[in-house]
Amino acid sequence: MTLAELAVTIGVLGVLGLTASRFGLSAIPAYLFAGIILGPNEPDIVQLVKPSEVTHFVSEIGLIFLLFFLGLEFSLERLVRSGRHVGLGGAADLIVNVGLGLLVGLIAFGPSFAALVLAACIYVSSSAIAVKALIDFRRLADDETDLVLAILLFEDIAIAAVLGFVATGGGGVAETAGVTTKAFVFVAASLAASRFLGAWIGRQLGRLELEFFLLAVFGFVIAMSAIAMELELSEAIGALMAGVILSESGVREEIEQRFFAMRDIFAALFFFAFALTIDLSRWSDLGWIVAIAIVATLIGKLGVGVVAGRLGGFSVRQGINAGAALVAHGEFTIILAQLAAGNAALSLEQRDDIVAFAGLYVLASATVGVVLMKESKRLGRMLRPAVALE
């Protein structure tokens, strides 16, 4: 990507994002649309930007900042409070949505390893899109966001094990258990650091001049993400835990103020780079699978949100809000498809179909999910109208 291409990209993102905001929508679908317009795949409109190491790096930074800001919003106390939702909500999400995803996979590919890969793609929600939408619609402080965070955290840990399975054609039990254990240990160590070291870290940061304060925070976030990746986990977990640690530092508000603009810029570029892989020309071949997958996702995610929400003490309306936040799929679905594309256990035709499905499914689910999230409170009032007092 050249500087000229970057300038045009930023301009297109700004215009489309502003247009979306004028209609009261999240900018996420607009950023995805920009990637489709300027990307190398069909439809052949401009083909200005191609996926490269630069776009991959930019999108990775965007994902890191989105998850870091989510972690900043959740103190250890709030995470502990939401911990009661992790087992219940996360397990329900895993059972229901992997089951529905496997059903779609069997319809598309029959009994095969490809069906398992498709099930994993349909199971895992997009942490990045969910967080961006929660920010756009000012819902980070809502009580049901605890349930959303718990399920997303459970999915991130589960997907750490699934990534190795998809990449190798089915890792052994010991390998899968090892990755899962590392994920739990990493999260537990991060929570302990938040509890016992958060205040000390805040005091050290508070003594720094602004320039070195920014460098220290940025370096800490990147380091946590790098450590997570070295442990064969997602960088998303590392960024999330970095935010949780610094949420107890006493300088959270200053961090948010200083990095707010950077988060939004890199988030826009993340969704743009993400959309460069979407090929709309495959819709004629795979549109029916995508449509079935979207229906399964709506049933599974909304159903889990309501059921897990009720069992966790939330109302049906709050459960609908939580489920709507989980409909959009994104970065992990694409990552799973890319890993599958290099797996010799799949035929070339299956690899091509899974990659194409992932792009189309992400575009459809992200658009439907963001719109549904915007309207979820209205939908909740329609399904569960308030009871008038006599």
Beta strands, then each sheet from edge to edge (+ up, - down):
end
